[in-house]
Amino acid sequence: MESSYKSCRYNGKRMRQHRAVFLSIVEKFSFTKSERDEYMSGFVVHHINGDKKDNRRCNLRFMSRRAHARLHSKQRHRNNLGRFI
């Protein structure tokens, strides 16, 4: 199954485009590579409008993994057996 996320090359690496936007912002701060990688490991990029292909900066929100999971768990629905669908 092919991902619905756009991808690109950033600093010679292939990655999802929304992560490259995140990196371009983080790299403006004076982090070492190891500091940047540690910082990034705790965060995800959330598409505010839900469109995975809309990588405009105004549509991207940087969130902790915990907050992102909490946000999406509120959006999930249960079927008549009580299971998430």
Number of C-alpha atoms within 10 A of each C-alpha: 3 4 8 10 14 13 15 14 11 15 8 7 9 11 15 17 19 26 20 19 16 18 15 12 11 14 12 8 9 9 12 10 10 9 11 15 12 11 12 17 11 11 16 20 19 21 19 14 9 10 12 17 13 17 21 10 12 9 16 21 15 16 15 16 15 11 13 16 12 11 13 9 11 8 7 10 11 9 8 8 6 8 9 10 8
